[in-house]
């Protein structure tokens, strides 16, 4: 006949409960620390003129850590020629030199709730432009490696969880440009153990030779 030592089991269960509670509190403190760091982020505005021939493309890539909801404001004006603007949801807008400056407001969210230490990532994330087709090799290139055709530096960290980079995608083929959703999906990736997200805020494509486009942008955290 087996006898259950109630006091012994009660003590063991109590110790297990205390360990689980302490671990949960540690995770929550880590998450709060991440959120505090994120909420203190301030935006630096960016500005650029880009020269485009027909089918040349640039993308404004937003790099961010998880647990962040942020807003990106982009002002875009075609100074000369005409351009196609592809937004982050795949919708398209055609603009010409006669079009008034367009202010594009985007609110993007990193929905992943990541708890724990962030890896220290450096170097570049790269894509390839193969005969006008964008390819995502899914590779993380260390900082001392030879860069490939299209690269975005990985620069975010806890005290600066968002960054924006204007990237030259090169000329895109007609078949690639016919599928805006594909372009957005190729440029929308996560890397560095799923902690760093790269999201295209917009892609601008020249529709005529010698097109000049003015871009300015800013970003800020709106919720954590």
MDAnalysis code that builds the backbone (N, CA, C; Angstrom):
import MDAnalysis as mda
import numpy as np

u = mda.Universe.empty(672, n_residues=224, atom_resindex=np.repeat(np.arange(224), 3), trajectory=True)
u.add_TopologyAttr("name", ["N", "CA", "C"] * 224)
u.add_TopologyAttr("resid", np.arange(1, 225))
u.add_TopologyAttr("resname", ["UNK", "UNK", "UNK", "UNK", "UNK", "UNK", "UNK", "UNK", "UNK", "UNK", "UNK", "UNK", "UNK", "UNK", "UNK", "UNK", "UNK", "UNK", "UNK", "UNK", "UNK", "UNK", "UNK", "UNK", "UNK", "UNK", "UNK", "UNK", "UNK", "UNK", "UNK", "UNK", "UNK", "UNK", "UNK", "UNK", "UNK", "UNK", "UNK", "UNK", "UNK", "UNK", "UNK", "UNK", "UNK", "UNK", "UNK", "UNK", "UNK", "UNK", "UNK", "UNK", "UNK", "UNK", "UNK", "UNK", "UNK", "UNK", "UNK", "UNK", "UNK", "UNK", "UNK", "UNK", "UNK", "UNK", "UNK", "UNK", "UNK", "UNK", "UNK", "UNK", "UNK", "UNK", "UNK", "UNK", "UNK", "UNK", "UNK", "UNK", "UNK", "UNK", "UNK", "UNK", "UNK", "UNK", "UNK", "UNK", "UNK", "UNK", "UNK", "UNK", "UNK", "UNK", "UNK", "UNK", "UNK", "UNK", "UNK", "UNK", "UNK", "UNK", "UNK", "UNK", "UNK", "UNK", "UNK", "UNK", "UNK", "UNK", "UNK", "UNK", "UNK", "UNK", "UNK", "UNK", "UNK", "UNK", "UNK", "UNK", "UNK", "UNK", "UNK", "UNK", "UNK", "UNK", "UNK", "UNK", "UNK", "UNK", "UNK", "UNK", "UNK", "UNK", "UNK", "UNK", "UNK", "UNK", "UNK", "UNK", "UNK", "UNK", "UNK", "UNK", "UNK", "UNK", "UNK", "UNK", "UNK", "UNK", "UNK", "UNK", "UNK", "UNK", "UNK", "UNK", "UNK", "UNK", "UNK", "UNK", "UNK", "UNK", "UNK", "UNK", "UNK", "UNK", "UNK", "UNK", "UNK", "UNK", "UNK", "UNK", "UNK", "UNK", "UNK", "UNK", "UNK", "UNK", "UNK", "UNK", "UNK", "UNK", "UNK", "UNK", "UNK", "UNK", "UNK", "UNK", "UNK", "UNK", "UNK", "UNK", "UNK", "UNK", "UNK", "UNK", "UNK", "UNK", "UNK", "UNK", "UNK", "UNK", "UNK", "UNK", "UNK", "UNK", "UNK", "UNK", "UNK", "UNK", "UNK", "UNK", "UNK", "UNK", "UNK", "UNK", "UNK", "UNK", "UNK", "UNK", "UNK", "UNK", "UNK", "UNK"])
u.atoms.positions = np.array([
    [0.856, -1.190, 0.000],
    [0.000, 0.000, 0.000],
    [0.889, 1.235, 0.000],
    [0.598, 2.155, -0.894],
    [1.401, 3.367, -1.004],
    [0.791, 4.466, -0.149],
    [1.669, 5.200, 0.501],
    [1.230, 6.360, 1.276],
    [1.779, 7.637, 0.631],
    [0.918, 8.593, 0.458],
    [1.325, 9.864, -0.146],
    [1.655, 10.851, 0.962],
    [2.860, 11.332, 0.936],
    [3.284, 12.346, 1.901],
    [2.775, 13.703, 1.421],
    [1.617, 14.092, 1.947],
    [0.963, 15.321, 1.477],
    [1.834, 16.539, 1.724],
    [2.440, 16.600, 2.883],
    [3.261, 17.767, 3.216],
    [4.451, 17.891, 2.273],
    [5.061, 16.734, 1.946],
    [6.219, 16.755, 1.048],
    [5.826, 17.252, -0.332],
    [4.710, 16.723, -0.869],
    [4.269, 17.137, -2.204],
    [3.810, 18.589, -2.214],
    [3.159, 19.011, -1.116],
    [2.731, 20.408, -1.050],
    [3.933, 21.340, -1.077],
    [4.989, 20.971, -0.372],
    [6.195, 21.794, -0.374],
    [6.855, 21.841, -1.740],
    [6.887, 20.694, -2.430],
    [7.491, 20.650, -3.766],
    [6.709, 21.500, -4.752],
    [5.381, 21.378, -4.689],
    [4.544, 22.179, -5.597],
    [4.683, 23.666, -5.310],
    [4.824, 24.012, -4.033],
    [5.004, 25.425, -3.679],
    [6.295, 25.972, -4.257],
    [7.376, 25.169, -4.144],
    [8.660, 25.617, -4.694],
    [8.587, 25.766, -6.214],
    [7.914, 24.827, -6.884],
    [7.769, 24.926, -8.344],
    [6.988, 26.174, -8.721],
    [5.913, 26.448, -7.970],
    [5.096, 27.631, -8.257],
    [5.903, 28.910, -8.089],
    [6.759, 28.947, -7.055],
    [7.587, 30.138, -6.829],
    [8.568, 30.334, -7.975],
    [9.183, 29.241, -8.441],
    [10.136, 29.336, -9.558],
    [9.440, 29.834, -10.819],
    [8.252, 29.267, -11.112],
    [7.510, 29.697, -12.301],
    [7.132, 31.164, -12.199],
    [6.687, 31.604, -11.017],
    [6.303, 33.003, -10.831],
    [7.491, 33.932, -11.028],
    [8.649, 33.561, -10.469],
    [9.839, 34.394, -10.629],
    [10.254, 34.478, -12.092],
    [10.158, 33.368, -12.817],
    [10.513, 33.372, -14.236],
    [9.568, 34.267, -15.024],
    [8.256, 34.182, -14.704],
    [7.278, 35.029, -15.397],
    [7.532, 36.503, -15.120],
    [7.863, 36.830, -13.869],
    [8.164, 38.225, -13.534],
    [9.407, 38.709, -14.265],
    [10.411, 37.840, -14.376],
    [11.631, 38.213, -15.092],
    [11.334, 38.510, -16.552],
    [10.509, 37.676, -17.183],
    [10.146, 37.907, -18.576],
    [9.377, 39.209, -18.731],
    [8.468, 39.475, -17.807],
    [7.668, 40.696, -17.913],
    [8.531, 41.939, -17.722],
    [9.494, 41.866, -16.783],
    [10.412, 42.993, -16.593],
    [11.232, 43.226, -17.851],
    [11.688, 42.126, -18.473],
    [12.430, 42.256, -19.731],
    [11.587, 42.921, -20.792],
    [10.331, 42.500, -20.902],
    [9.423, 43.082, -21.897],
    [9.184, 44.564, -21.616],
    [8.991, 44.914, -20.326],
    [8.784, 46.325, -19.962],
    [10.026, 47.141, -20.300],
    [11.207, 46.579, -20.059],
    [12.446, 47.289, -20.373],
    [12.543, 47.577, -21.863],
    [12.186, 46.564, -22.673],
    [12.192, 46.752, -24.120],
    [11.240, 47.866, -24.513],
    [10.026, 47.849, -23.938],
    [9.029, 48.858, -24.275],
    [9.467, 50.253, -23.853],
    [10.104, 50.360, -22.670],
    [10.588, 51.665, -22.227],
    [11.634, 52.194, -23.193],
    [12.560, 51.338, -23.614],
    [13.579, 51.746, -24.564],
    [12.944, 52.207, -25.868],
    [11.931, 51.461, -26.333],
    [11.277, 51.799, -27.589],
    [10.540, 53.119, -27.485],
    [9.842, 53.344, -26.354],
    [9.017, 54.540, -26.224],
    [9.852, 55.810, -26.186],
    [11.142, 55.680, -25.874],
    [12.009, 56.854, -25.830],
    [12.602, 57.203, -27.188],
    [12.228, 56.464, -28.219],
    [12.807, 56.701, -29.538],
    [12.325, 58.004, -30.151],
    [13.230, 58.743, -30.769],
    [12.906, 59.954, -31.510],
    [13.289, 59.749, -32.963],
    [12.554, 60.420, -33.842],
    [12.776, 60.239, -35.271],
    [13.762, 61.262, -35.807],
    [14.603, 60.820, -36.728],
    [15.429, 61.724, -37.508],
    [14.858, 61.796, -38.919],
    [14.555, 62.991, -39.419],
    [13.998, 63.081, -40.775],
    [15.046, 62.746, -41.823],
    [14.572, 62.278, -42.961],
    [15.446, 61.992, -44.090],
    [14.969, 62.725, -45.322],
    [15.879, 62.962, -46.256],
    [15.537, 63.691, -47.476],
    [16.459, 63.231, -48.593],
    [15.902, 63.122, -49.807],
    [16.723, 62.706, -50.945],
    [16.061, 63.117, -52.248],
    [16.906, 63.425, -53.248],
    [16.484, 63.537, -54.643],
    [16.976, 62.283, -55.355],
    [16.119, 61.666, -56.141],
    [16.545, 60.499, -56.902],
    [16.309, 60.743, -58.386],
    [17.282, 60.314, -59.187],
    [17.188, 60.406, -60.645],
    [16.838, 59.022, -61.190],
    [15.759, 58.951, -61.955],
    [15.275, 57.666, -62.450],
    [15.149, 57.683, -63.961],
    [15.646, 56.642, -64.590],
    [15.267, 56.362, -65.967],
    [14.079, 55.401, -65.950],
    [13.547, 55.111, -67.099],
    [12.381, 54.239, -67.160],
    [12.706, 52.871, -66.554],
    [11.849, 52.423, -65.645],
    [11.938, 51.130, -64.944],
    [12.934, 51.116, -63.794],
    [13.695, 52.207, -63.580],
    [14.556, 52.277, -62.402],
    [13.691, 52.377, -61.149],
    [14.134, 51.749, -60.062],
    [13.311, 51.706, -58.849],
    [14.140, 51.979, -57.603],
    [13.527, 52.682, -56.666],
    [14.072, 52.886, -55.327],
    [13.025, 52.430, -54.316],
    [13.481, 51.957, -53.164],
    [12.568, 51.559, -52.089],
    [12.998, 52.221, -50.788],
    [12.016, 52.714, -50.038],
    [12.279, 53.216, -48.696],
    [12.016, 52.060, -47.734],
    [13.097, 51.492, -47.193],
    [13.012, 50.309, -46.344],
    [13.048, 50.734, -44.879],
    [12.045, 50.284, -44.118],
    [11.994, 50.558, -42.686],
    [12.514, 49.332, -41.946],
    [13.495, 49.550, -41.115],
    [14.080, 48.492, -40.293],
    [13.587, 48.682, -38.862],
    [13.088, 47.629, -38.229],
    [12.510, 47.811, -36.894],
    [12.654, 46.555, -36.050],
    [12.597, 46.769, -34.733],
    [12.541, 45.684, -33.769],
    [11.081, 45.334, -33.485],
    [10.822, 44.172, -32.862],
    [9.437, 43.813, -32.541],
    [8.879, 44.635, -31.386],
    [7.594, 44.416, -31.091],
    [6.871, 45.100, -30.015],
    [6.692, 46.579, -30.298],
    [6.737, 46.983, -31.552],
    [6.690, 48.400, -31.897],
    [5.583, 48.658, -32.917],
    [4.780, 49.680, -32.643],
    [3.849, 50.201, -33.638],
    [4.335, 51.600, -33.975],
    [4.604, 51.853, -35.238],
    [5.214, 53.120, -35.603],
    [4.525, 53.726, -36.816],
    [4.708, 55.027, -36.958],
    [4.109, 55.756, -38.065],
    [5.218, 56.320, -38.939],
    [5.032, 56.195, -40.233],
    [5.973, 56.729, -41.213],
    [5.242, 57.766, -42.059],
    [5.773, 58.959, -42.127],
    [5.223, 60.018, -42.973],
    [6.203, 60.296, -44.102],
    [5.731, 60.161, -45.325],
    [6.573, 60.369, -46.503],
    [5.936, 61.437, -47.384],
    [6.709, 62.434, -47.750],
    [6.269, 63.436, -48.724],
    [7.013, 63.181, -50.023],
    [6.258, 62.993, -51.092],
    [6.845, 62.625, -52.377],
    [6.364, 63.587, -53.453],
    [7.299, 64.089, -54.249],
    [6.956, 64.985, -55.353],
    [7.790, 64.626, -56.577],
    [7.126, 64.533, -57.717],
    [7.824, 64.322, -58.984],
    [8.190, 65.691, -59.548],
    [9.475, 65.968, -59.627],
    [9.948, 67.260, -60.126],
    [9.927, 67.284, -61.650],
    [10.297, 66.156, -62.239],
    [10.334, 66.057, -63.702],
    [10.001, 64.629, -64.121],
    [9.274, 64.492, -65.217],
    [8.927, 63.168, -65.724],
    [7.705, 62.593, -65.028],
    [7.677, 61.271, -64.907],
    [6.549, 60.583, -64.273],
    [7.060, 59.354, -63.538],
    [6.320, 58.955, -62.509],
    [6.765, 57.838, -61.673],
    [5.570, 57.042, -61.176],
    [5.821, 55.769, -60.916],
    [4.850, 54.878, -60.294],
    [5.251, 54.684, -58.840],
    [4.303, 54.868, -57.931],
    [4.554, 54.678, -56.504],
    [3.786, 53.445, -56.039],
    [4.507, 52.477, -55.481],
    [3.906, 51.260, -54.930],
    [3.963, 51.362, -53.411],
    [2.802, 51.300, -52.768],
    [2.734, 51.418, -51.317],
    [2.927, 50.056, -50.655],
    [3.043, 50.070, -49.325],
    [3.353, 48.847, -48.586],
    [2.252, 47.800, -48.673],
    [1.034, 48.208, -49.032],
    [-0.057, 47.236, -49.188],
    [-0.208, 46.743, -50.625],
    [0.697, 47.159, -51.514],
    [0.660, 46.725, -52.905],
    [-0.135, 47.616, -53.833],
    [-0.807, 48.638, -53.299],
    [-1.551, 49.553, -54.163],
    [-0.590, 50.462, -54.926],
    [-1.048, 50.985, -56.064],
    [-0.190, 51.756, -56.955],
    [-0.789, 53.135, -57.226],
    [0.089, 54.120, -57.333],
    [-0.306, 55.494, -57.653],
    [0.652, 56.017, -58.715],
    [0.112, 56.592, -59.780],
    [0.936, 57.211, -60.820],
    [1.005, 58.711, -60.575],
    [2.225, 59.256, -60.609],
    [2.427, 60.683, -60.368],
    [3.256, 61.279, -61.498],
    [2.959, 62.535, -61.825],
    [3.707, 63.269, -62.842],
    [4.207, 64.576, -62.243],
    [4.957, 65.315, -63.060],
    [5.480, 66.595, -62.589],
    [4.365, 67.589, -62.310],
    [3.182, 67.372, -62.869],
    [2.048, 68.262, -62.629],
    [1.252, 67.888, -61.385],
    [1.581, 66.739, -60.793],
    [0.857, 66.288, -59.604],
    [1.348, 67.050, -58.379],
    [0.408, 67.477, -57.534],
    [0.793, 68.164, -56.309],
    [1.572, 67.209, -55.404],
    [2.472, 67.759, -54.570],
    [3.211, 66.890, -53.650],
    [2.257, 66.032, -52.832],
    [2.568, 64.767, -52.736],
    [1.697, 63.823, -52.039],
    [2.305, 63.467, -50.689],
    [1.507, 63.625, -49.633],
    [1.937, 63.232, -48.299],
    [1.328, 61.867, -47.998],
    [2.167, 60.893, -47.824],
    [1.728, 59.522, -47.591],
    [1.964, 59.185, -46.121],
    [0.898, 58.845, -45.412],
    [0.988, 58.500, -44.005],
    [0.744, 57.000, -43.841],
    [1.689, 56.316, -43.249],
    [1.587, 54.873, -43.053],
    [1.757, 54.561, -41.574],
    [0.912, 53.710, -41.042],
    [1.080, 53.214, -39.683],
    [1.320, 51.713, -39.762],
    [2.499, 51.299, -39.368],
    [2.915, 49.906, -39.485],
    [3.145, 49.320, -38.096],
    [2.957, 48.026, -37.973],
    [3.049, 47.374, -36.675],
    [3.909, 46.124, -36.758],
    [4.822, 45.980, -35.811],
    [5.482, 44.703, -35.603],
    [4.677, 43.944, -34.565],
    [3.909, 42.968, -34.981],
    [3.003, 42.285, -34.078],
    [3.659, 41.251, -33.177],
    [4.873, 40.837, -33.488],
    [5.531, 39.790, -32.720],
    [5.860, 40.274, -31.306],
    [5.394, 39.527, -30.311],
    [5.764, 39.832, -28.925],
    [7.033, 39.047, -28.598],
    [8.146, 39.713, -28.666],
    [9.439, 39.054, -28.451],
    [9.922, 39.375, -27.045],
    [10.224, 38.350, -26.277],
    [10.717, 38.530, -24.919],
    [12.056, 37.809, -24.806],
    [13.047, 38.535, -24.330],
    [14.356, 37.928, -24.180],
    [15.431, 38.839, -24.724],
    [16.678, 38.424, -24.631],
    [17.775, 39.258, -25.136],
    [17.777, 39.304, -26.656],
    [18.087, 40.473, -27.205],
    [18.175, 40.609, -28.650],
    [19.584, 40.257, -29.117],
    [19.706, 39.476, -30.172],
    [21.035, 39.196, -30.724],
    [21.698, 40.483, -31.214],
    [22.998, 40.534, -31.106],
    [23.746, 41.678, -31.617],
    [24.067, 41.426, -33.084],
    [23.255, 41.982, -33.959],
    [23.423, 41.753, -35.390],
    [24.079, 42.958, -36.046],
    [24.997, 42.685, -36.929],
    [25.623, 43.746, -37.709],
    [25.776, 43.232, -39.131],
    [26.224, 44.103, -40.000],
    [26.390, 43.702, -41.386],
    [25.232, 44.172, -42.232],
    [24.824, 43.366, -43.202],
    [23.818, 43.773, -44.177],
    [22.841, 42.633, -44.440],
    [21.612, 43.016, -44.782],
    [20.702, 42.065, -45.401],
    [20.697, 42.385, -46.889],
    [20.713, 41.354, -47.723],
    [20.880, 41.597, -49.154],
    [19.779, 40.952, -49.977],
    [19.489, 41.599, -51.076],
    [18.663, 41.028, -52.135],
    [19.484, 41.008, -53.427],
    [18.967, 40.333, -54.431],
    [19.599, 40.306, -55.745],
    [18.631, 40.842, -56.786],
    [19.182, 41.548, -57.744],
    [18.420, 41.943, -58.926],
    [18.994, 41.149, -60.095],
    [18.248, 40.129, -60.527],
    [18.714, 39.256, -61.604],
    [17.915, 39.544, -62.861],
    [18.558, 40.264, -63.780],
    [17.905, 40.606, -65.050],
    [16.556, 41.287, -64.836],
    [16.501, 42.167, -63.839],
    [15.279, 42.924, -63.590],
    [14.308, 42.256, -62.651],
    [14.633, 41.073, -62.160],
    [13.761, 40.365, -61.221],
    [14.384, 40.395, -59.833],
    [13.595, 40.780, -58.828],
    [14.091, 40.816, -57.460],
    [14.074, 39.419, -56.858],
    [15.179, 39.068, -56.213],
    [15.313, 37.751, -55.597],
    [15.720, 37.939, -54.148],
    [15.065, 37.223, -53.269],
    [15.399, 37.256, -51.853],
    [16.151, 35.979, -51.497],
    [17.476, 36.040, -51.371],
    [18.232, 34.816, -51.088],
    [18.099, 34.346, -49.658],
    [17.514, 35.196, -48.800],
    [17.355, 34.805, -47.405],
    [18.665, 34.678, -46.670],
    [19.661, 35.439, -47.068],
    [20.982, 35.308, -46.466],
    [21.304, 36.523, -45.618],
    [21.994, 36.273, -44.516],
    [22.509, 37.345, -43.679],
    [24.010, 37.431, -43.913],
    [24.459, 38.573, -44.419],
    [25.862, 38.729, -44.793],
    [26.609, 39.435, -43.660],
    [27.640, 38.811, -43.072],
    [28.414, 39.475, -42.023],
    [29.028, 40.776, -42.523],
    [29.378, 41.633, -41.580],
    [29.863, 42.955, -41.939],
    [31.130, 42.956, -42.770],
    [31.962, 41.943, -42.640],
    [33.222, 41.929, -43.381],
    [33.118, 41.172, -44.699],
    [31.902, 40.766, -45.082],
    [31.732, 40.031, -46.335],
    [31.552, 41.001, -47.494],
    [31.783, 40.503, -48.692],
    [31.600, 41.334, -49.883],
    [30.114, 41.589, -50.105],
    [29.683, 42.851, -50.163],
    [28.263, 43.136, -50.352],
    [27.770, 42.699, -51.711],
    [26.489, 42.380, -51.783],
    [25.884, 41.954, -53.032],
    [25.207, 43.141, -53.698],
    [24.284, 42.869, -54.606],
    [23.749, 43.928, -55.460],
    [22.942, 44.950, -54.673],
    [22.011, 44.479, -53.846],
    [21.131, 45.373, -53.094],
    [21.331, 45.060, -51.622],
    [21.633, 46.055, -50.821],
    [21.931, 45.789, -49.420],
    [21.330, 46.851, -48.514],
    [20.908, 46.413, -47.333],
    [20.405, 47.314, -46.299],
    [21.209, 47.058, -45.036],
    [21.852, 48.073, -44.473],
    [22.612, 47.861, -43.241],
    [21.681, 47.596, -42.067],
    [22.074, 46.669, -41.204],
    [21.309, 46.379, -39.997],
    [21.860, 47.242, -38.872],
    [21.081, 48.228, -38.447],
    [21.595, 49.241, -37.525],
    [20.741, 49.431, -36.282],
    [19.584, 48.763, -36.172],
    [18.707, 49.028, -35.036],
    [19.200, 48.313, -33.781],
    [18.845, 48.884, -32.624],
    [19.124, 48.277, -31.334],
    [18.097, 48.824, -30.351],
    [18.150, 48.414, -29.087],
    [17.066, 48.718, -28.153],
    [16.796, 50.205, -28.000],
    [17.831, 51.024, -27.943],
    [17.610, 52.451, -27.756],
    [17.330, 53.177, -29.063],
    [17.445, 52.489, -30.181],
    [17.094, 53.073, -31.483],
    [16.449, 51.977, -32.332],
    [15.149, 51.678, -32.077],
    [14.528, 50.477, -32.650],
    [13.979, 50.634, -34.055],
    [14.084, 51.829, -34.647],
    [13.569, 52.046, -36.000],
    [14.605, 52.813, -36.804],
    [14.728, 52.457, -38.072],
    [15.589, 53.214, -38.972],
    [15.018, 53.104, -40.379],
    [15.316, 54.081, -41.211],
    [14.834, 54.089, -42.595],
    [16.019, 54.254, -43.532],
    [16.019, 53.488, -44.619],
    [17.090, 53.538, -45.605],
    [16.490, 53.568, -47.002],
    [16.932, 54.516, -47.825],
    [16.507, 54.569, -49.219],
    [17.454, 53.695, -50.032],
    [16.897, 52.706, -50.717],
    [17.701, 51.676, -51.378],
    [17.462, 51.710, -52.878],
    [18.551, 51.672, -53.642],
    [18.468, 51.606, -55.098],
    [18.268, 50.150, -55.518],
    [17.090, 49.839, -56.059],
    [16.795, 48.470, -56.487],
    [17.308, 48.174, -57.883],
    [17.689, 49.226, -58.627],
    [18.107, 49.031, -60.005],
    [16.915, 48.951, -60.938],
    [17.139, 48.717, -62.225],
    [16.032, 48.603, -63.185],
    [15.271, 47.293, -62.992],
    [13.943, 47.381, -63.054],
    [13.093, 46.203, -62.913],
    [12.453, 45.862, -64.248],
    [12.255, 44.578, -64.472],
    [11.675, 44.124, -65.733],
    [10.179, 44.413, -65.773],
    [9.624, 44.366, -66.975],
    [8.187, 44.594, -67.148],
    [7.373, 43.561, -66.389],
    [7.809, 42.308, -66.424],
    [7.070, 41.258, -65.718],
    [7.098, 41.466, -64.206],
    [8.229, 41.937, -63.680],
    [8.311, 42.204, -62.246],
    [7.407, 43.362, -61.858],
    [7.428, 44.429, -62.675],
    [6.609, 45.599, -62.376],
    [5.119, 45.317, -62.507],
    [4.766, 44.275, -63.227],
    [3.345, 43.946, -63.381],
    [2.764, 43.289, -62.132],
    [3.615, 42.949, -61.172],
    [3.151, 42.286, -59.952],
    [3.674, 43.050, -58.740],
    [2.953, 44.110, -58.369],
    [3.391, 44.950, -57.254],
    [3.416, 44.174, -55.943],
    [2.468, 43.271, -55.761],
    [2.417, 42.488, -54.523],
    [3.674, 41.641, -54.359],
    [4.171, 41.091, -55.458],
    [5.397, 40.291, -55.406],
    [6.577, 41.144, -54.944],
    [6.685, 42.354, -55.487],
    [7.792, 43.237, -55.101],
    [7.746, 43.522, -53.607],
    [6.553, 43.862, -53.106],
    [6.400, 44.160, -51.682],
    [6.760, 42.941, -50.836],
    [6.299, 41.768, -51.240],
    [6.562, 40.556, -50.464],
    [8.046, 40.196, -50.438],
    [8.739, 40.387, -51.549],
    [10.171, 40.086, -51.588],
    [10.941, 40.998, -50.638],
    [10.524, 42.259, -50.570],
    [11.236, 43.224, -49.736],
    [10.810, 43.169, -48.272],
    [9.765, 42.423, -47.973],
    [9.242, 42.331, -46.609],
    [9.767, 41.052, -45.962],
    [10.796, 41.181, -45.121],
    [11.452, 40.004, -44.549],
    [11.786, 40.252, -43.083],
    [12.106, 39.174, -42.380],
    [12.675, 39.268, -41.040],
    [14.000, 38.522, -41.033],
    [14.902, 38.990, -40.201],
    [16.228, 38.385, -40.138],
    [16.748, 38.481, -38.712],
    [17.949, 38.016, -38.501],
    [18.598, 38.052, -37.188],
    [17.722, 37.354, -36.142],
    [17.470, 36.065, -36.347],
    [16.635, 35.259, -35.441],
    [15.241, 35.849, -35.274],
    [14.694, 36.370, -36.360],
    [13.339, 36.925, -36.393],
    [13.154, 38.141, -35.491],
    [14.227, 38.859, -35.196],
    [14.096, 40.046, -34.355],
    [14.118, 41.339, -35.155],
    [14.698, 41.342, -36.338],
    [14.767, 42.556, -37.150],
    [13.864, 42.392, -38.365],
    [12.961, 43.344, -38.524],
    [12.028, 43.323, -39.650],
    [12.419, 44.391, -40.656],
    [12.391, 44.028, -41.929],
    [12.606, 44.970, -43.024],
    [11.303, 45.071, -43.807],
    [10.751, 46.290, -43.882],
    [9.452, 46.516, -44.506],
    [9.560, 47.657, -45.499],
    [9.110, 47.477, -46.735],
    [9.120, 48.596, -47.683],
    [7.968, 49.555, -47.397],
    [8.291, 50.793, -47.018],
    [7.236, 51.792, -46.832],
    [6.628, 52.153, -48.176],
    [7.487, 52.277, -49.192],
    [7.020, 52.494, -50.559],
    [8.146, 52.198, -51.531],
    [7.762, 51.966, -52.775],
    [8.704, 51.788, -53.883],
    [8.333, 52.789, -54.955],
    [9.309, 53.531, -55.462],
    [9.060, 54.491, -56.533],
    [9.805, 54.025, -57.779],
    [9.097, 54.016, -58.913],
    [9.637, 53.492, -60.172],
    [9.497, 54.553, -61.253],
    [10.564, 54.789, -62.000],
    [10.498, 55.738, -63.103],
    [9.653, 55.206, -64.252],
    [8.744, 56.041, -64.756],
    [7.939, 55.675, -65.925],
    [8.450, 56.330, -67.195],
    [9.414, 57.225, -67.051],
    [10.022, 57.885, -68.207],
    [11.475, 58.166, -67.877],
    [12.286, 58.354, -68.900],
    [13.691, 58.659, -68.677],
    [13.852, 60.046, -68.065],
    [14.950, 60.221, -67.328],
    [15.306, 61.493, -66.706],
    [14.200, 62.009, -65.780],
    [13.616, 61.091, -65.041],
    [12.621, 61.469, -64.031],
    [13.338, 61.855, -62.742],
    [12.904, 62.947, -62.134],
    [13.469, 63.407, -60.869],
    [12.376, 63.392, -59.804],
    [12.669, 62.751, -58.679],
    [11.692, 62.628, -57.597],
    [12.317, 63.146, -56.305],
    [11.538, 63.942, -55.588],
    [11.947, 64.435, -54.277],
    [11.227, 63.631, -53.198],
    [11.999, 63.131, -52.238],
    [11.444, 62.334, -51.143],
    [11.907, 62.900, -49.809],
    [10.982, 63.022, -48.872],
    [11.350, 63.313, -47.489],
    [10.515, 62.422, -46.585],
    [11.072, 62.020, -45.466],
    [10.367, 61.088, -44.596],
    [10.761, 61.282, -43.140],
    [9.869, 60.849, -42.276],
    [10.127, 60.799, -40.841],
    [9.331, 59.635, -40.268],
    [9.693, 59.205, -39.085],
    [9.008, 58.078, -38.466],
    [9.049, 58.254, -36.961],
    [8.053, 57.705, -36.292],
    [8.010, 57.792, -34.835],
    [7.174, 56.650, -34.275],
    [7.478, 56.279, -33.043],
    [6.713, 55.251, -32.351],
    [5.391, 55.849, -31.891],
    [4.291, 55.147, -32.142],
    [2.985, 55.625, -31.692],
    [2.413, 54.742, -30.593],
    [2.938, 53.532, -30.431],
    [2.428, 52.634, -29.386],
    [3.403, 51.495, -29.206],
    [3.511, 51.027, -27.957],
    [4.352, 49.869, -27.671],
    [3.547, 48.834, -26.902],
])
